[in-house]
Amino acid sequence: MTLIVDDQSAQPGTHVVLIGIGDYPFLKDGSAPPAQTFDLHMEMGQLSSPPRSLGELATWFSDTQNGFNNPDRPLRSLELLCSASQDPFEWTDPAGAKHAIGRATAANVSQAVLDWKARASRSADNLAVFYFCGHGLSFGESQNSLLLEDWGGDTNDPANRAISFNDMRLGLMNQCDARQQCYFIDACRTPPTKAYIDKYGAALGARIVGGGLNRQIRDIVAPAFFATRLMAKAYGFTDQSSLFTQGMLRCFRGVASRDAASGWEVTVEAMAEGINKSVESLAFATQPQYCQPLETGQSFMLHRVRDDPEVIVKVFTRDLNLLPSTIFVHLCESTNETVERPPGELPWWLPVTMGKHTFKALAAANRQELGSRSKTVSPPSSEIGL
């Protein structure tokens, strides 16, 4: 584990722990000797997205000019854990300094969660943010297991090297003094195989922090965002950050913002819709994936957008048969910049800044105008049929 920021302040602020695991030595194609490969790996292997996802989020949280902006709860601590094929994983911060990041083994993650809890408990008015990207399993609707780097290395009880997420979250609601907590879980929620259950049962993993249901947790707001629905996979394209993380970052750029007295604010209740619109734009008709929120009813601000917020726009022909022979044109009326997309089989999804835009459809054969529309767009998204 690597503590990047800790100002030691007891004033209200935001405390973040980010965990990314792409290197699983004991799973399929892992670096452990073949005799040590876990025979019930369930086709789970090595991942390229988690280290990139962690790096991009770490950059955003630590960028004081273009990234995280919460005047009520500024960033006070940031801790990273990352298991990657590069050992140690090296992350370069916005100032250009390089950091060797500690690996996300079961022992390191357990200690990091306890340290993060202690920092977040310095003030009841703190915001505690937890992010995990790696392999996951689901044993039921509220039984999610997060697999740590050395999962599969203990064949007597693999759960020793995993987190029982829902139990940990409940424990933190009991024992962490921060009244605002937010959890982002970028992992699959597919069930284990029958062979695995028959051998090991339904043990989920370590709670790390224990706790039960009681009246005291009514005052804790602790929404969780799962990258995908129950019984479904979460995706990432090779050597890119995951779809869920790309969706999170677009949300922070304004897709999940709402107009407030002090500007456009990214709020808890808008995150799931924003992530889903963003993921749909990134992988339309390729990898269907839907963020599943948990207990997002009571809202609070995560981030205040610095400039005009970003909006996701879907441009299409009303007659879908015309898509393969249609050129789309976008004009941003505030900058007078024009962008074209050549003919394609799918609608055009593009991020634009809030404001007035003009969209045109041209016949590819002779550039004859098929349709035109001007529209003022605002978060989270807009659809333009031509």
Secondary structure, 3 states (H helix, E strand, C coil): CEEEEECCCCCCCEEEEEEEECCCCCCCCCCCCHHHCCCCCCCCCCCCHHHHHHHHHHHHHHCCCCCCCCCCCCEEEEEEEEECCCCCEEEECCCCCEEEECCCCHHHHHHHHHHHHHHHCCCCCCEEEEEEECCEEEEECCEEEEECCCCCCCCCCHHHHEEEHHHHHHHHHHHCCCCEEEEEEECCCCCCCHHHHHHHCCCCCECCCCCCCCHHHHHCECCEEECCCCCCCCCCCCCCCCHHHHHHHHHHHHHCEEEECCEEEEEHHHHHHHHHHHHHHHCCCCCCCCCEEECCCCCCEEEECCCCCEEEEEEECCCHHHHHHEEEEEEECCCCEEEEECCCCCCEEEEEECEEEEEEEEECCCCCEEEEEEEEECCCEEEEEC
